């Protein structure tokens, strides 16, 4: 019989991330390597990656990555897009067929820009229109699912172990200034291509380890503002919460973190002056967006990353550094796989947001 400490019991999914503060480009090879020592945190029912800065030649266009069940759904979706978008390029996403990844759908990408005439007629800014378009496709065009929709970034995900998913999408051929990764161990929801992480809307992408016990309250609130949570996983709602708070409400990332992982009331009571008023306001006005349950998340966005634990730190997460790079992962072993010489390894406190931005003008 093995004694305590002699058997490894991983706590849920695996997350990993790396960013260059100088905007230096890295292939997807190292982020794939980071997932190998965390293999036991996944069960082969979902793996995925997000890369930022990977489409410099189309950086001014939204990159739609779309799964299709068949060519009928593809034709319907393309017809819909042509009505309101300029499509500068449409193609299959390059893949490498491997035996570990099966039941592959049609996987296409489109570099698009909303037509100025459409935006003028509807009196909408382009991000709002793109977000609404993604929601409409995913809810009204049967057999089509937009799983990535930001500029100069892309999500790549599938049913499989993450290291296999990385090879499947040939991520070693892409270069980006920031990468995130996820290995899924679903407990309450099925494993399917759309349910793998990251979840993304516009340039926001989320990888998550944990379980959201507040999901239903969060979902009911966010759906009042046009979002639709129907992808059979609780993580989806975090992406929409961040889009709502940052893009639509204008909160900073620090303020957003203090909504999602709000300080306890007893902690707020000890604060004074402006800080007490600010935290009281955020906790009161956005009370339905407090995310409860064990979680660690990494948010990717244009020019940066944010890592965040739940208030009680019920899921592991460590951070390390080396030169201009910052590494984040569920385990130190994953960081060492990317950079054996990483230093300043530490575990952020519960509810403590770690925000890393690329220097202005470097991406």
SULMO-V331586 format. One record per helix or strand. SS is the DSSP state (A for helix, B for strand). FROM is the first residue (numbers start at 1). TO is the last residue. Records with the same first field share a line. If there is no record, write none. Layout:
SS = FROM-TO ; FROM-TO
This chain:
B = 14-20 ; 26-27 ; 47-52 ; 62-68 ; 85-92 ; 106-114 ; 144-148 ; 151-151 ; 153-158 ; 175-176 ; 178-183 ; 199-201 ; 204-210 ; 295-301 ; 304-309 ; 318-322 ; 325-329 ; 343-346 ; 354-357
A = 29-36 ; 39-41 ; 56-58 ; 71-84 ; 116-122 ; 126-140 ; 162-168 ; 171-173 ; 193-195 ; 215-225 ; 236-248 ; 253-260 ; 265-270 ; 273-285 ; 287-289 ; 332-338
